[in-house]
Amino acid sequence: MVKAELLEILRCPVCVRKEGLTGNLTVYQDTWLICEDCQRKYPVVDDIPVMLIDEGDKWQNTETESLPVPPPDMR
């Protein structure tokens, strides 16, 4: 689970660079962070958010309800 304090400071690494976008993230089933602006989805593996742009891109067009819970093992 992502702690509330961490969620307050984390932002989508793509959107935070764009003017007018906040990159705020919401938690989905304690295993995904979803950007409110671009809908990129970042997995949370072993309670650690994987905030890599490539990971967010990979899941961007996946419907939230179709995300695998838990996320696939990235090792």
C-alpha positions, 0 to 999 in steps of 0.5 A: 500500500502506498502511504498517503504522505508519499502519494501527496508528493508523487506525480506522473513524470510525463504530466508534471513537465507539461504546463497546465497539468498536475500529474496527480495520481489516484490509487487503484486497488492498492496496486496501481497509481493512475494519472488523473491527466493522461491515464498512464498507469504505474504498477506498485510492486512490493509497496514501491511505485514503479514510476518509469515512463515506459511502464506508464506508457505500457498500461495507458490504454488499458481500462482500469478494470482490466488491470492485473491485480497484482501487477505482473512481476517485473523481474 
